[in-house]
Amino acid sequence: PTGPTASSFSSAAASSPLSPSASGATAVRASFSALPTSRYDPLRVRHLLNAAASLQRLAFRRGGKLHRARRDACAVLLHCDPGMDADVAVLLAGWLHWYGRLPLQEAILAAETAMGATVDQGLLEAGTLALLQGARERCSKVVLTWKYGGLTAYVAGDVVASWSARVPMVRCRSPMGCKGDTHPGHFFLEVQGLRPGVYYYKYIVDGTWAVDSYSSKVLDAAGNWNNVLVVPEPPVVLTSREGLALARWQAARLALEAKMGVIGTPRAV
């Protein structure tokens, strides 16, 4: 089967806290305690992860043939500009390790043999660490969606730090849908950095307070309905095997988001 094409990284845009952007609305609260940091530029690591997710997206588009083929009967064809052999070797090794489920050293050897270039193992380890951190942060992140029309929509309540805060939601205009289960025309707001616990909130649609009747809701002491959100504890990783499994789960999520057009899809390193 014919494989993906590799070329160059493209930068990813970051959303400003508590402000809408072209790609969505994001509200940021206190962050989790971080895992150990690496010596690599976080932007470089993120680009590697996005490129590997894009590579996996192309495998999805080919109906999973790369996964069904025998390991010794599958060819991945790569094209890159001169002088990029080492970058593409790292990409290929990362893809084989995170998506092909090869052990790290086996993935590195396969990529070095294919590309004739040395793979930076430290960069791959930094990528795995970033995936693990992303999986933990995913537990502290939620996408609130208003699916019932209106010209404007806001969120207020514990989930955005205050009932006096009115954080604007963004209307999804992508025909592919937006974050979470947001469909075209719906409003959505991504809230990040939520600590484990219970949060209460409400929507303000066209100036009127409202709840989503199809989401979890409770009555407060004054007899008002509020939506309720329960944020679970982040997964506890006790062994390196558990950590790798969680990192690969996060990689699979990134590939799915790339397939749905939710994240940027740079062609490769």
C-alpha positions as CSV (number, residue, x, y, z in Angstrom):
1,P,0.0,0.0,0.0
2,T,1.1,3.5,-0.7
3,G,1.9,5.5,2.5
4,P,1.8,9.1,3.5
5,T,3.9,12.0,2.2
6,A,6.3,13.8,4.6
7,S,7.3,17.4,4.1
8,S,7.6,20.1,6.7
9,F,6.1,21.2,10.1
10,S,3.5,23.9,10.2
11,S,2.9,25.9,13.4
12,A,-0.2,25.5,15.5
13,A,-2.2,28.5,16.8
14,A,-2.8,28.8,20.5
15,S,-6.1,30.1,21.9
16,S,-6.1,33.0,24.4
17,P,-7.6,32.2,27.9
18,L,-11.2,33.4,28.4
19,S,-11.5,34.7,24.8
20,P,-13.0,33.3,21.6
21,S,-10.8,32.5,18.7
22,A,-11.3,31.5,15.1
23,S,-11.0,27.8,16.1
24,G,-13.0,27.9,19.2
25,A,-13.6,29.4,22.7
26,T,-11.4,28.4,25.6
27,A,-11.6,29.1,29.3
28,V,-8.5,28.2,31.3
29,R,-8.5,27.6,35.1
30,A,-5.8,26.5,37.4
31,S,-3.6,23.8,35.8
32,F,-2.6,20.4,37.1
33,S,0.7,19.7,38.6
34,A,2.9,18.9,35.7
35,L,4.9,15.8,34.9
36,P,8.7,16.1,34.7
37,T,9.7,18.5,31.9
38,S,12.0,17.7,29.1
39,R,14.9,19.6,27.6
40,Y,13.3,19.8,24.2
41,D,11.4,22.8,22.8
42,P,7.7,22.1,23.6
43,L,6.7,23.5,20.1
44,R,9.0,21.0,18.4
45,V,7.6,18.2,20.4
46,R,4.0,19.2,19.7
47,H,4.8,19.5,16.0
48,L,6.2,15.9,16.0
49,L,3.0,14.6,17.7
50,N,0.8,16.5,15.3
51,A,2.8,15.1,12.3
52,A,2.6,11.6,13.6
53,A,-1.2,12.0,14.1
54,S,-1.4,13.3,10.5
55,L,0.5,10.2,9.3
56,Q,-2.0,8.0,11.2
57,R,-4.9,10.0,9.7
58,L,-3.7,9.0,6.2
59,A,-3.6,5.4,7.4
60,F,-7.2,5.8,8.4
61,R,-8.1,7.2,5.0
62,R,-6.7,4.1,3.4
63,G,-9.2,1.9,5.3
64,G,-6.8,0.5,7.8
65,K,-4.8,-1.4,5.1
66,L,-1.5,-0.5,6.9
67,H,-2.8,-2.2,10.0
68,R,-4.1,-5.3,8.3
69,A,-1.0,-5.9,6.3
70,R,1.7,-8.3,7.6
71,R,4.6,-6.4,9.1
72,D,7.0,-7.8,6.5
73,A,4.6,-7.2,3.6
74,C,3.8,-3.5,4.2
75,A,5.6,-0.6,2.5
76,V,5.4,3.0,3.6
77,L,6.5,5.4,0.9
78,L,7.9,8.7,2.2
79,H,8.9,11.8,0.2
80,C,10.8,14.7,1.8
81,D,12.9,17.6,0.8
82,P,16.8,17.2,0.8
83,G,18.4,17.4,4.2
84,M,15.3,16.3,6.1
85,D,16.2,12.6,6.4
86,A,16.8,12.8,10.2
87,D,13.6,14.6,10.8
88,V,11.5,12.1,8.8
89,A,13.3,9.3,10.6
90,V,12.2,10.6,13.9
91,L,8.6,11.0,12.6
92,L,8.6,7.4,11.2
93,A,10.0,6.0,14.5
94,G,7.5,7.9,16.5
95,W,4.6,6.7,14.3
96,L,5.8,3.1,14.6
97,H,6.2,3.3,18.4
98,W,2.9,5.2,19.2
99,Y,0.6,3.8,16.5
100,G,2.4,0.7,15.3
101,R,3.0,-0.4,18.9
102,L,6.6,-1.4,18.2
103,P,9.0,-1.3,21.2
104,L,11.0,1.9,21.2
105,Q,14.3,0.4,20.2
106,E,12.7,-1.7,17.5
107,A,10.9,1.4,16.1
108,I,14.2,3.4,16.1
109,L,16.1,0.6,14.3
110,A,13.4,0.3,11.7
111,A,13.3,4.0,11.0
112,E,17.1,4.3,10.9
113,T,17.4,1.4,8.5
114,A,14.7,2.9,6.2
115,M,16.0,6.4,6.2
116,G,19.8,5.9,6.7
117,A,19.7,8.6,9.4
118,T,20.1,8.6,13.2
119,V,16.9,8.9,15.3
120,D,17.0,11.3,18.3
121,Q,15.7,8.9,21.0
122,G,15.4,11.7,23.5
123,L,12.9,13.6,21.3
124,L,10.8,10.4,21.1
125,E,10.9,10.1,24.8
126,A,9.9,13.7,25.2
127,G,7.0,13.0,22.8
128,T,5.8,10.1,25.0
129,L,6.1,12.3,28.1
130,A,4.0,15.0,26.3
131,L,1.4,12.4,25.3
132,L,1.1,11.2,28.9
133,Q,0.8,14.8,30.1
134,G,-1.9,15.4,27.5
135,A,-3.8,12.4,28.6
136,R,-3.8,13.7,32.2
137,E,-4.9,17.1,31.1
138,R,-7.7,15.7,28.9
139,C,-9.3,14.6,32.2
140,S,-9.3,18.2,33.3
141,K,-10.8,19.5,30.1
142,V,-14.4,19.6,29.0
143,V,-16.3,21.0,26.0
144,L,-19.6,22.6,26.9
145,T,-22.1,22.7,24.0
146,W,-25.4,24.6,23.4
147,K,-27.3,22.8,20.7
148,Y,-30.6,24.6,20.8
149,G,-30.2,27.8,18.7
150,G,-29.9,31.4,19.6
151,L,-27.9,34.4,18.4
152,T,-25.5,34.6,21.4
153,A,-24.5,32.2,24.1
154,Y,-22.5,32.5,27.3
155,V,-21.5,30.2,30.2
156,A,-21.6,31.3,33.9
157,G,-21.0,29.4,37.1
158,D,-18.4,27.4,39.0
159,V,-17.1,25.8,35.8
160,V,-15.8,29.2,34.6
161,A,-14.7,30.3,38.1
162,S,-17.7,32.6,38.9
163,W,-21.4,33.1,38.5
164,S,-20.7,36.7,37.7
165,A,-18.5,35.8,34.8
166,R,-20.1,35.5,31.4
167,V,-17.7,33.6,29.1
168,P,-18.7,33.8,25.5
169,M,-19.3,30.6,23.5
170,V,-18.4,30.3,19.8
171,R,-20.7,29.1,17.1
172,C,-19.3,26.1,15.2
173,R,-19.0,27.0,11.5
174,S,-17.0,24.0,10.3
175,P,-19.0,21.6,8.1
176,M,-16.9,18.8,9.8
177,G,-18.1,19.9,13.3
178,C,-15.9,21.3,16.1
179,K,-14.6,20.2,19.5
180,G,-16.4,17.5,21.5
181,D,-19.7,16.6,19.9
182,T,-20.3,20.1,18.5
183,H,-22.1,20.1,15.2
184,P,-22.3,22.9,12.7
185,G,-24.4,25.7,14.1
186,H,-24.0,24.7,17.7
187,F,-22.3,26.9,20.3
188,F,-19.3,25.5,22.2
189,L,-16.8,26.4,24.9
190,E,-13.7,24.4,25.9
191,V,-12.9,24.7,29.6
192,Q,-9.4,23.6,30.6
193,G,-7.5,23.1,33.9
194,L,-10.5,21.8,36.0
195,R,-9.5,20.1,39.2
196,P,-11.4,16.9,40.2
197,G,-14.7,17.9,41.8
198,V,-18.3,19.0,41.1
199,Y,-19.1,22.1,39.2
200,Y,-22.4,23.9,38.6
201,Y,-23.1,26.2,35.7
202,K,-25.8,27.7,33.4
203,Y,-26.0,29.0,29.9
204,I,-27.1,32.6,29.0
205,V,-28.7,32.5,25.6
206,D,-29.9,35.7,24.0
207,G,-29.8,37.3,27.5
208,T,-31.9,34.6,29.1
209,W,-30.6,32.1,31.7
210,A,-31.1,28.5,30.5
211,V,-30.0,24.9,31.3
212,D,-29.4,22.0,29.0
213,S,-32.3,19.6,29.9
214,Y,-30.5,16.7,28.3
215,S,-27.4,17.1,30.4
216,S,-26.9,16.4,34.1
217,K,-28.8,19.0,36.2
218,V,-29.8,19.5,39.8
219,L,-32.0,21.8,41.9
220,D,-30.3,24.3,44.1
221,A,-31.5,25.5,47.6
222,A,-33.5,28.3,45.9
223,G,-35.3,25.9,43.6
224,N,-33.4,26.8,40.5
225,W,-32.1,24.2,38.0
226,N,-28.4,24.2,37.2
227,N,-26.4,22.0,35.0
228,V,-23.7,19.9,36.9
229,L,-20.4,18.6,35.8
230,V,-18.3,16.0,37.6
231,V,-14.6,16.0,36.9
232,P,-12.9,12.7,37.7
233,E,-9.5,12.1,39.2
234,P,-6.7,11.8,36.6
235,P,-5.5,8.3,35.9
236,V,-2.8,7.0,38.2
237,V,0.2,5.6,36.4
238,L,2.2,3.1,38.5
239,T,4.4,1.4,35.9
240,S,6.1,2.4,32.6
241,R,3.9,-0.1,30.8
242,E,0.8,1.7,32.1
243,G,2.3,5.1,31.1
244,L,3.0,3.9,27.6
245,A,-0.5,2.6,27.2
246,L,-1.9,5.9,28.4
247,A,0.4,7.8,26.0
248,R,-0.7,5.6,23.1
249,W,-4.4,6.2,24.0
250,Q,-3.7,10.0,23.9
251,A,-1.9,9.5,20.5
252,A,-5.0,7.7,19.2
253,R,-7.2,10.6,20.3
254,L,-4.9,13.1,18.5
255,A,-5.2,11.0,15.3
256,L,-8.9,11.0,15.6
257,E,-9.0,14.7,16.1
258,A,-6.7,15.1,13.1
259,K,-9.1,13.0,11.0
260,M,-12.1,15.1,12.1
261,G,-10.2,18.3,11.4
262,V,-10.3,19.4,15.0
263,I,-6.5,20.0,15.3
264,G,-4.0,21.2,12.7
265,T,-2.7,18.6,10.4
266,P,0.9,19.5,9.4
267,R,2.1,17.2,6.6
268,A,5.1,16.0,8.7
269,V,8.4,17.0,10.2
